[in-house]
């Protein structure tokens, strides 16, 4: 992903007007990937070689139940910000979307540049809360689930979870929703610490990008949280993601 690129998973219809609108975003350095059903969205989330920054859902779509889709998306990928949009959405509809997992509601129509300004503010807040840092090659995680254990290199790490690389065959097939997964996390210069997590993403290798699994941590002990916070602070001191 190039600097400044925002990658959006948009849940909307497949009309010509929608594609033209998304082409306009592309000219502003934003890549929009369109899905018109939960099945299409799930496929993109599983197979996309890098991570989406946020999802955008049209609450007034005539081709899917937006509230059910928000519920599914939030359960599948709890850390992905969800932007709900619409033109004539009732207060009750907005409240239902927020209750099921939407992060923010932005009323349409809205100028692209204004919309993107609001998205950048959202992403910066999200990034401060769960900034990911790329970890060194010697970092790895020992992962145990259902009696099977494997050792996987880590690609990145945040206060909320990690992404581990799967480059070849392993003793069992990991699926989104598997929990609790037992983790022993090894970081350079730190004592190994244990945690539990839930698998929230399974990505296939594509175009030279490694496949792997995204794991969201279950609540950490205070001691382990301090170890992780210290590592992230040291590793991220000179690096700050900025979306502009």
ZIFENKA-V481131 format. One record per helix or strand of 3 or more residues. SS is the DSSP state (A for helix, B for strand). FROM is the first residue (numbers start at 1). TO is the last residue. Records with the same first field share a line. If there is no record, write none. Layout:
SS=FROM-TO, FROM-TO
This chain:
B=6-11, 30-35, 54-58, 81-86, 104-107, 140-145, 148-157, 161-165, 181-186, 193-203, 212-217
A=16-26, 38-47, 66-76, 91-100, 112-129, 222-236
